[in-house]
Amino acid sequence: MASYKIAGNRRALEIAPDLDAVCFGSLAQRSPISRKTILRFLARTSNKGLKIFDINTINTRANQVAAYVCSQTGAMPDIPEFL
C-alpha cells in the first residue's frame, strides 16, 4: 500500500487560482497531512477551473475519505471519476 504525505508548497498555492483544471484523488487523502494540503490547494483554485475527483471505490476507507472530501469542498468536484 502506498503512503502519501503531501506537504504544502507555496508555489503550488500561488499558481492554483490560474489553473484551468485540477485532478485530485481519494487515495492520496488517506493521510491527514495530504488531505489538509489538498483541501487548502482546492480552496485556492478558481471557480472557473474544472475539478476532477478520482474516487477509488474498491477501498472502503477511500469511500469514507471521498464522502468527507465532498462534504468539505461543497460544490466540488465538477466531475467525479469512479474507479
N, CA, C and O of each residue as an XYZ file, in Angstrom:
332
protein
N       0.833     -1.167      0.000
C       0.000      0.000      0.000
C       0.888      1.245      0.000
O       1.851      1.340      0.761
N       0.555      2.164     -0.841
C       1.320      3.403     -0.920
C       0.986      4.306      0.259
O      -0.136      4.296      0.765
N       1.952      5.071      0.682
C       1.751      6.030      1.756
C       1.983      7.426      1.203
O       3.072      7.734      0.719
N       0.969      8.264      1.273
C       1.073      9.613      0.742
C       1.133     10.603      1.897
O       0.295     10.578      2.798
N       2.120     11.459      1.859
C       2.215     12.551      2.827
C       2.634     13.797      2.050
O       3.804     14.178      2.029
N       1.650     14.410      1.420
C       1.898     15.576      0.574
C       1.893     16.815      1.451
O       0.868     17.188      2.021
N       3.036     17.435      1.548
C       3.160     18.652      2.353
C       2.833     19.872      1.492
O       2.874     19.813      0.263
N       2.512     20.961      2.153
C       2.199     22.204      1.444
C       3.378     22.727      0.646
O       4.536     22.470      0.973
N       3.062     23.463     -0.401
C       4.061     24.029     -1.282
C       3.594     25.425     -1.666
O       2.539     25.584     -2.280
N       4.371     26.424     -1.310
C       3.977     27.813     -1.552
C       3.754     28.105     -3.030
O       2.807     28.809     -3.382
N       4.597     27.584     -3.884
C       4.465     27.829     -5.330
C       3.163     27.233     -5.872
O       2.492     27.850     -6.699
N       2.811     26.036     -5.407
C       1.558     25.413     -5.854
C       0.361     26.282     -5.459
O      -0.568     26.457     -6.248
N       0.383     26.818     -4.251
C      -0.715     27.677     -3.803
C      -0.774     28.971     -4.608
O      -1.855     29.511     -4.844
N       0.388     29.469     -5.031
C       0.425     30.699     -5.830
C      -0.205     30.512     -7.201
O      -0.900     31.403     -7.689
N       0.029     29.365     -7.829
C      -0.483     29.160     -9.193
C      -1.898     28.572     -9.222
O      -2.538     28.569    -10.273
N      -2.390     28.078     -8.092
C      -3.701     27.427     -8.041
C      -4.831     28.262     -8.664
O      -5.640     27.702     -9.404
N      -4.922     29.565     -8.402
C      -6.027     30.335     -8.974
C      -5.981     30.444    -10.502
O      -6.996     30.746    -11.129
N      -4.829     30.204    -11.097
C      -4.668     30.365    -12.544
C      -4.875     29.076    -13.336
O      -4.836     29.103    -14.566
N      -5.092     27.964    -12.669
C      -5.222     26.679    -13.353
C      -6.574     26.536    -14.035
O      -7.598     26.979    -13.515
N      -6.562     25.909    -15.212
C      -7.804     25.635    -15.937
C      -8.463     24.352    -15.445
O      -9.678     24.191    -15.564
N      -7.666     23.442    -14.894
C      -8.197     22.161    -14.414
C      -7.268     21.591    -13.351
O      -6.069     21.870    -13.329
N      -7.852     20.788    -12.476
C      -7.072     20.088    -11.460
C      -7.741     18.735    -11.211
O      -8.966     18.630    -11.160
N      -6.907     17.704    -11.059
C      -7.401     16.364    -10.758
C      -6.806     15.947     -9.418
O      -5.597     16.046     -9.205
N      -7.661     15.483     -8.526
C      -7.192     15.051     -7.209
C      -7.899     13.749     -6.860
O      -8.985     13.468     -7.366
N      -7.276     12.956     -5.993
C      -7.807     11.630     -5.729
C      -8.088     11.347     -4.268
O      -7.610     12.041     -3.371
N      -8.882     10.303     -4.056
C      -9.251      9.912     -2.702
C      -8.121      9.176     -1.988
O      -7.947      9.342     -0.781
N      -7.355      8.369     -2.711
C      -6.304      7.586     -2.056
C      -5.232      8.468     -1.433
O      -4.731      8.163     -0.351
N      -4.883      9.541     -2.095
C      -3.859     10.438     -1.559
C      -4.317     11.111     -0.276
O      -3.495     11.619      0.486
N      -5.615     11.119     -0.032
C      -6.142     11.828      1.131
C      -6.340     10.938      2.351
O      -6.988     11.338      3.318
N      -5.788      9.742      2.307
C      -5.840      8.876      3.492
C      -5.000      9.452      4.612
O      -5.306      9.247      5.787
N      -3.952     10.165      4.264
C      -3.103     10.808      5.262
C      -3.704     12.172      5.620
O      -4.019     12.956      4.725
N      -3.865     12.466      6.915
C      -4.384     13.783      7.314
C      -3.533     14.933      6.779
O      -4.062     15.994      6.447
N      -2.226     14.728      6.695
C      -1.332     15.771      6.166
C      -1.673     16.060      4.710
O      -1.833     17.216      4.317
N      -1.781     15.005      3.920
C      -2.104     15.164      2.499
C      -3.488     15.758      2.316
O      -3.678     16.655      1.494
N      -4.459     15.263      3.080
C      -5.828     15.762      2.961
C      -5.886     17.257      3.217
O      -6.529     17.993      2.469
N      -5.217     17.708      4.269
C      -5.199     19.140      4.601
C      -4.560     19.947      3.467
O      -5.059     21.007      3.091
N      -3.463     19.436      2.935
C      -2.767     20.121      1.846
C      -3.651     20.221      0.605
O      -3.750     21.284     -0.008
N      -4.291     19.117      0.240
C      -5.135     19.098     -0.957
C      -6.340     20.013     -0.786
O      -6.678     20.759     -1.705
N      -6.990     19.971      0.361
C      -8.139     20.846      0.598
C      -7.736     22.317      0.571
O      -8.471     23.159      0.055
N      -6.575     22.618      1.124
C      -6.070     24.004      1.094
C      -5.805     24.448     -0.337
O      -6.119     25.576     -0.718
N      -5.221     23.543     -1.129
C      -4.949     23.840     -2.533
C      -6.261     24.067     -3.297
O      -6.383     25.032     -4.051
N      -7.236     23.176     -3.099
C      -8.514     23.302     -3.805
C      -9.231     24.598     -3.448
O      -9.890     25.201     -4.295
N      -9.104     25.019     -2.214
C      -9.731     26.269     -1.782
C      -9.161     27.469     -2.530
O      -9.828     28.495     -2.666
N      -7.932     27.342     -3.012
C      -7.279     28.444     -3.732
C      -7.561     28.438     -5.231
O      -7.266     29.415     -5.919
N      -8.131     27.342     -5.745
C      -8.388     27.266     -7.183
C      -9.577     28.140     -7.554
O     -10.397     28.495     -6.707
N      -9.651     28.475     -8.820
C     -10.728     29.306     -9.335
C     -12.015     28.507     -9.475
O     -11.983     27.307     -9.750
N     -13.142     29.175     -9.283
C     -14.426     28.515     -9.506
C     -14.649     28.218    -10.985
O     -15.517     27.419    -11.334
N     -13.868     28.860    -11.855
C     -13.991     28.642    -13.295
C     -13.240     27.391    -13.750
O     -13.546     26.827    -14.801
N     -12.260     26.960    -12.959
C     -11.455     25.808    -13.335
C     -12.204     24.497    -13.137
O     -13.040     24.379    -12.241
N     -11.904     23.522    -13.972
C     -12.511     22.198    -13.886
C     -11.845     21.400    -12.775
O     -10.618     21.367    -12.682
N     -12.641     20.760    -11.937
C     -12.108     19.947    -10.843
C     -12.574     18.512    -11.024
O     -13.775     18.245    -11.077
N     -11.626     17.592    -11.117
C     -11.926     16.181    -11.312
C     -11.461     15.423    -10.082
O     -10.294     15.503     -9.697
N     -12.375     14.688     -9.471
C     -12.075     13.934     -8.260
C     -12.026     12.452     -8.609
O     -13.048     11.860     -8.957
N     -10.852     11.858     -8.517
C     -10.630     10.439     -8.812
C     -10.926      9.637     -7.551
O     -10.144      9.643     -6.601
N     -12.063      8.949     -7.553
C     -12.526      8.231     -6.366
C     -12.275      6.740     -6.538
O     -12.784      6.126     -7.476
N     -11.505      6.165     -5.648
C     -11.245      4.728     -5.659
C     -12.354      4.058     -4.862
O     -12.375      4.140     -3.634
N     -13.267      3.401     -5.547
C     -14.421      2.793     -4.882
C     -14.153      1.376     -4.399
O     -15.019      0.763     -3.774
N     -12.980      0.854     -4.674
C     -12.642     -0.503     -4.246
C     -12.330     -0.527     -2.753
O     -12.630     -1.504     -2.067
N     -11.744      0.521     -2.264
C     -11.277      0.601     -0.885
C     -12.326      1.290     -0.012
O     -12.683      2.437     -0.278
N     -12.821      0.621      1.014
C     -13.846      1.188      1.893
C     -13.359      2.468      2.566
O     -14.107      3.440      2.674
N     -12.122      2.468      3.011
C     -11.564      3.671      3.651
C     -11.554      4.821      2.665
O     -11.850      5.958      3.032
N     -11.216      4.538      1.414
C     -11.211      5.586      0.393
C     -12.616      6.148      0.206
O     -12.775      7.346     -0.025
N     -13.636      5.299      0.303
C     -15.016      5.777      0.188
C     -15.353      6.738      1.317
O     -16.030      7.743      1.099
N     -14.886      6.433      2.518
C     -15.116      7.320      3.657
C     -14.419      8.659      3.439
O     -14.977      9.719      3.724
N     -13.187      8.594      2.929
C     -12.447      9.823      2.635
C     -13.160     10.610      1.540
O     -13.274     11.832      1.631
N     -13.641      9.920      0.507
C     -14.345     10.594     -0.587
C     -15.574     11.332     -0.064
O     -15.823     12.475     -0.447
N     -16.333     10.689      0.801
C     -17.516     11.332      1.374
C     -17.115     12.558      2.184
O     -17.763     13.602      2.106
N     -16.045     12.427      2.958
C     -15.566     13.554      3.763
C     -15.114     14.709      2.871
O     -15.473     15.863      3.104
N     -14.325     14.388      1.852
C     -13.809     15.434      0.965
C     -14.950     16.147      0.262
O     -14.953     17.374      0.169
N     -15.915     15.392     -0.230
C     -17.057     16.025     -0.893
C     -17.800     16.935      0.067
O     -18.259     18.007     -0.330
N     -17.928     16.529      1.324
C     -18.619     17.369      2.300
C     -17.817     18.629      2.609
O     -18.397     19.674      2.902
N     -16.497     18.542      2.547
C     -15.634     19.686      2.857
C     -15.492     20.649      1.687
O     -15.214     21.830      1.894
N     -15.677     20.168      0.471
C     -15.443     21.007     -0.697
C     -16.726     21.551     -1.297
O     -16.682     22.262     -2.301
N     -17.864     21.233     -0.705
C     -19.129     21.788     -1.166
C     -19.474     21.354     -2.575
O     -19.722     20.174     -2.824
N     -19.490     22.291     -3.487
C     -19.899     22.015     -4.862
C     -18.846     21.262     -5.661
O     -19.141     20.786     -6.757
N     -17.631     21.141     -5.147
C     -16.604     20.419     -5.876
C     -16.791     18.942     -5.661
O     -17.330     18.571     -4.618
N     -16.410     18.106     -6.519
C     -15.781     18.380     -7.804
C     -16.809     18.558     -8.906
O     -17.990     18.264     -8.725
N     -16.347     19.042    -10.049
C     -17.216     19.163    -11.213
C     -17.467     17.777    -11.811
O     -18.572     17.478    -12.263
N     -16.437     16.945    -11.807
C     -16.538     15.606    -12.381
C     -15.972     14.595    -11.398
O     -14.767     14.600    -11.148
N     -16.814     13.717    -10.826
C     -16.259     12.615    -10.035
C     -15.904     11.474    -10.970
O     -16.703     11.112    -11.833
N     -14.749     10.918    -10.817
C     -14.308      9.798    -11.649
C     -14.175      8.579    -10.762
O     -13.310      8.537     -9.887
N     -15.019      7.590    -10.976
C     -15.010      6.392    -10.138
C     -14.177      5.297    -10.778
O     -14.293      5.033    -11.975
N     -13.332      4.661     -9.971
C     -12.518      3.533    -10.448
C     -13.026      2.253     -9.841
O     -12.481      1.183    -10.112
